[in-house]
Amino acid sequence: MKRTLQARVQANALELARHGLPKAPFYLTGQAGGQPFSVHAEGERMILTNADGRKEIDLLPQAPANTGVPSALPNPVCPQGIAAAFAEEGFEEPPAPGASPLDDGLTKLRDEFTPPEGGGE
């Protein structure tokens, strides 16, 4: 009996030295919308089991494979910082002193709201 206990203690000590303290188990089961489900952990993954089957969710981000070759960057959308649709805006001739780009629009509005001459309503 003593040798069996010593062997177990030694195996446990070796396991702790190799892998550290074991993580607390995680297991959840229940029903949602009348459908049974369970969620449990397997290492760094969460496993969802329901009527549709088993789905695994990796909790750690996948490290990109280091091939030593930098991946190519996509072409920039607007390398000069100017969106192509607005590239010409801001380079037009400024209006003459005392004039405004809004003058034409104001004239049209005034004409629309001015009652005709000699007429009532």
Buried (B, 14 or more C-beta within 10 A) or exposed (E): EEEEEEEEEEEEEEEEEEEEEEEEEEEEEEEEEEEEBEBBBEEEEBBBBBEEEEEEEEEEEEEEEEEEEEEEEEEEEEEEEEEEEEEEEEEEEEEEEEEEEEEEEEEEEEEEEEEEEEEEE
